[in-house]
Amino acid sequence: MYSPRNSVRALLLITVMTLYSTISTLSQSDAAAKSGTTENRHQVSDPDDVKVISGLKQALEIGSTKAIAQTGKHDGFLQNEAIRILLPPKLQAIGKSMRMLGKGDEVDELEIGMNRAAEDATPQAKPIFLASLKNLVFRDPQLVLTGGDTAATEYFRRSSSADLEAAFTPIIHHAMERLGVIKQYKHVLKSDPGGNAIANEFDLDKYVVEQTLDGIFDVIASEESNIRREPSAQNSDLLKEVFGGK
């Protein structure tokens, strides 16, 4: 049976449901708008971030240039105990046996040869490092800036090592071939019964490339730390502005 009271209740219910739906839609739209604003904030760096990125890259460029100049010369690796390339762990047992047999000079020649190859190849690394730096993307530059004395170098290393290794491998291989290091390596392997097994499981190119890049990055890290700590090393207005207030 029709009742005016029931009609009013139905009308009120419809009104409440419509109002709830409208509020819900507006809330979702507002949330989406806020999310979009946050996304845009992450995608577009503010001026401070742009300046910090420029400062970090300038510090790394200075460090890379100095590191390559220091290591890419005669004795740059061999006479630097911190980065000298030692006999690979897999060859140490063979090296020990050869020394016991009076063939220590041959082992020394291999170790010296690896360091000479690194010194010879390193100057060619400069354009590779600078190109990699140009394309380096800092996801959170403020975090790198405040992360520690070598945070930028560590970030650069993590981001670029694979590409640097790929670009540097043929250069190192050519240097070792030209200097006779590969020939020395094969000679050392032949002197031990287990040499053939090692030859099948050990990549000399990869080892020397990794050790060379490790040495270069160690020097870059030292230069970065110096720029951060010493005002006298902040030799540009940008470096003073980015690192001077830390």
Secondary structure, 3 states (H helix, E strand, C coil): CCCHHHHHHHHHHHHHHHHHHHHHHHHHHHHHHHHHHHHHHHHCCCHHHHHHHHHHHHHHHHHHHHHHHHHCCCCCCCCCCCCCCCCCHHHHHHHHHHHHCCCHHHHHHHHHHHHHHHHHHHHHHHHHHHHHHHCCCCCCHHHHHCCCCCHHHHHHHHHHHHHHHHHHHHHHHHHHHHHCHHHHHHHHHHCCCCHHHHHHHCCHHHHHHHHHHHHHHHHHHHHHHHHHHCHHHCCCHHHHHHHCCC
